[in-house]
């Protein structure tokens, strides 16, 4: 059974870098694309980007200049870094697996972690 | 990017009734790469349908998806109390992947 678990600070100061990690269990991290998705309170889900163990990445153009994703196969983790954050980046952040290749649905999802940007 | 628009915003129905949720894309969704998710308060989204009409593992057969091109539908044949939630459609045929704004299915 594939399980994903997000971890990282729940509070980030404006202009700093948000860093989150997702730990994968029950499935080989080598075999899939891995994504981050966020959801501001009361708003729609927003795809942030995807990464593959080879180092290949694809980011949402709306966030591309501030996003870095990577996969650490030795730790069975993948990560998200979002720089120069503002209050608009406050959201629940989810990690998810792309189920079947790079163009695929998301399943499963992590439980989500709330990140608040505030001084 | 492909903009996904769902209707209605809120749907008020009673248990046992049939629910029909719509999703429209601003451009044709290639290969019908369209998914539906259910989200309950405080929980992560749960995959219901992929490929516009294929049910995910463990999803009851009262959930069905249909449509192609730019117009898609999620149908819940007989609503159970646990079905009242928010539903999102998502296209994954073109990057950036995009979601609809959601339809809230509430008890009438």
Interface residues (C-beta under 8 A of the other chain):
Chain A: X43 X44 X45 X46 X47 X58 X60 X61 X62 X94 X98 X99 X103 X104 X105 X106 X107 X108 X109 X110 X111 X112
Chain B: X1 X33 X35 X37 X43 X44 X45 X46 X47 X50 X51 X56 X88 X90 X92 X93 X95 X96 X97 X98 X99 X100 X101 X102
